[in-house]
Amino acid sequence: MTMFTKVGAAAAAANNDEGGAKESPIVSFKSGSTYKVGVKSINDVAEYYGYGMYGKVNTFVPKNPPERNAKGYVQKNPSVWDKAADLLYKDADAAKDSGAGEDDVKAITSEAYLYRGKKRYLRAFFDLTSGKDIVVDLSPRQEQTVKSTIEDNVDDLDAIAFKLTKKGSGTNAVVSLSAIVKMERDLTEDERANFAKIGEAPFDMDSFETCLYVADEEEQIKNLVIAGFDIARLGLSIGAQPSTQSTAQPAANTPSDADAPSAEPKLNF
């Protein structure tokens, strides 16, 4: 089962190697980053659901990912992080039924949200400085901003270069993609030469598989402990594996800056 829920045209429309020898195109995209890029296709994008906790656990995808419906809700094969989230949502329901105040219930649901898989996007560009394809990790809001600019210029991608930037951090991070109007002035000779090569080869969609960190169930359980969840509530302990244990080969990325929590239905397994 693939780690991506949508790839290519399906992923572009959605937002209206597990670490082998192949070099990963993923690049650091921290606050203050700027890349001069070309866009080969609006469809050079992949959607996935990442798990993690800011400041504690770097983003990962489960080796054996859950099955989701069209709206992204887990239907089958929940990860241990999904199970932790569901348990906390049930705690919130129990607290509400027992007469707990709204703030107390919200505190529990906010904690539950932290353990859920968050929708993320990998978007590919052609880096004009290096002359290589690169991939950056984006939140849904950031992907929508970038995709809108690409859509506005979709008929002229072979003639327009862009500046990709990121400012701010955490949930306040702002990503922008702006057209470079005067390429003769704002691109170096080498960058213009690289831009001329943009149509020579399409982006290798398979390389998306090298851009994410894949965690097996044992590592997911350890990450739950690091995040502060009592794994005994799930009948788990470090070193004692559940019957559905799987193995993993980690890839090489730790995306960040997930969107702020939003109101979404709790999971039901």
N, C-alpha and C positions, 0 to 999 in steps of 0.2 A: 504494500500500500504506500503510495507516495506521500511525502510530507506536505505537499502543496495541495490546496483545495482548488485552485484555479491557476492556469498558466497561459501566457500569451493573450490572445484576443479575449478569452473568457475572463482573465484577470483584469484586463484593461476595462472591460465593461462592468466589472463587479462593483466598482466604487462610484456610481452616478450619483555523484560519486560520493558519496558521503566521505569526503576527505581522502581520496585516492591520490595517485601521482599527479593528476591534472592540477595545474596552478589555479587557485581560486581567484576570481575577479573582484571579490568583495574588497572594499576600501573603507578606511576610517572616515566617518562623516560626523565629526564633532562640531560643536559650536565654533564658528570662525572659519570653517572649511569653505574653500572656494575652488571650483573646478571649471575649466573651460571645456565644453563638451559639444559633441554632435549627437543627434538622435537618429538611430538607424530605422526604428519603427516604433510606433505608439504601442505596439503589442509586446515589446520586450520587457515583460513584467510578470511576476509570479506572486500569488497571494498565499499566505500561510498563517497558522495560528501559533504564536510563540508563548511560552510559559516562563515565568521568572518573577523576581521581586527586586525593584530598584534599590540599589545599595547593598543587597544581600546575595541574590542569586542572578547570575547573568542569564540572558534569554537562551532558551533551548527549545528544541522540538522533540517529542517522544519518538523513540525508535519505532514503536508500533502505535501510530497516531489514532485517535478516536475517529469514528465515522460521524459526520455532521450532516444535517439536513440543509436545504437550500438557503435557510436563514442563518446558518452557522452554528446551530445548537447541537450539542452532542446527543446522538441517538444510540450509538453502540460503542463498545470497547472504550469506556472512559479511562483516562490515565489516572494515576493515583492523585495527581493534583486536582483533576476534575472531581474525584471522590471526596477530597478534602473540602473543596468548595461547596459541594452539595451538602455535606454534613453540617457546615456552618450555616448554610441557608435554612436547613431544617432547625438548627438552633434558634435562628431568628424567628421562624414561625412559632416555635414553642414559647419563646420569650413573649411574642406578641399575644399568643393565646392566654398566657398567664398574667397579662395585664401590664407588661413592661412598657415604659415610656417610648415615644417615637425616637428620641435620640439614642436610647439604648439599643433599640432594634436596628437602627441605621448603622450604629457602630459595628454590629455583627455582620450585616450585609456588606458593608464596605470592606471588612476583613475578608469575607468570602470571595468578593470580586477579585482580590489580589491573587487568588490561586487559580483563577480561570484562564483559559487560553485567550490571548488577545490577537485580533486580526492585525496582520502586518503585511507589508509589500516589499519585494525586492525589485528595484527598477534599474535597468541596464542603460548605460550611456557609452559613447565613444570618447575617451579622454584625449583631447587634442594635444596635451603636453607630452604624454607618453606614447601616443599612437596606439593605445590598447583599449579594449573593452573594459569597463569597470561596472561594478554594481554597488548601489547604496541601499540601505535599509530605511524604510519610511513608515510612518504611522498612516492610517487611512486618511486623515486630514491632510497630511503632507503630500501623499500620493495624489489626492484629488487636486491640490493646487498645481502640482507638476503636470499632471495629465491635462488639465485645462489649458495650460500654456502650449503643450504639444498639440492639442486639438486645434487651437487657434492658428497654428502654423503647419498643420499636417500636410498640406499640399506643397510646402516649400522646405521640407526637412533636408533636401539635398543642397539647399542654398543658404541656410541659416545656421549659424553657430549660436550657442547659448552659454550663459554663465549660471552655474548651479551653486547656490550658497546656503549656508545654515547659520542662523543667529539665535542666541538664547539657549536655554537648556531645559531639561525635564519636560513637563507638560506645556511650558511656554516657548519651546523651540519653534522657530519659524523657518521654513524652507521655501526658497524661491527659485524659479527658473526664468531667466529673462533673456530675450534675444540680444545678441551682440550686433548692433546696428551697423557699425563701421568696422568691418573685419580687417580691412587693410591697415587701420590704425591700431586696433585693439588686440590683434593676434600677431604673434611673432611669425617670422618666415617659416619656421619649422611647424608651428601650429597650423598655418594655412596649408602647408604641404600635407600634413596629416589629415586635415579636413577633406582634402581632395581624394583621400583614400577611403572615405566613409562608406562608399557603396561597393567596395571590393568583396566584402564577405558579410553575411548576416550574423547577428549575434548567436552564439551557440547556446541554445536554451538549456541543454543538458548541464551546462556549467552552473546553473542555479543550485544544483544538488550539492555543490561544494561550498556553498556560502553560509550554511547554517550549522550550529552545534547540535548534534544528535545525542540524546541521553537515553541510556537503557533504564529499565525500571529500578534497578538497584541505585543508580545515581539519582533518579528522580526522588526516591525515598530519602536519600541523604540530603538532597536539596530541600525537602520539606522540613527536615530537622533544622537546617541552617535558617530557613525562613521563619522558624518559630512554631511550627505546627506539631501537636502531640500525635505522633504516628501510631501510638498505642490505641487511639480511638478508631483506627482503621484495622486493628489487629495486626499491625506490622511492628517490626523492630529491626534495627541495623544488624545485618548478617543473616536474618531469617527472611527468605524470599517467598513471595506468594507464588501460587502454582502457575501464574501466567507470565512468569519472568522471561524477559527477552534480553538479548545482548545488543550492543551498539558499537559503532565506530564513529567517534566524534569528528565533526568537521571543524571549521575554523572561523566562527564569528560570534560576537556578543552584541547584537543590536540593542538599542536603548530608546528612551524617550517615548514610551507608550502613551497613548492618549489618556486623558483623565477618565475616571470611572463614569459610566453612564448607566441608566436604568435598563436592565435587561432581565428577562425571565430567569428564574433559577433552573438548575438542571434537575432532571428526573430520570433516574436509571432504573 
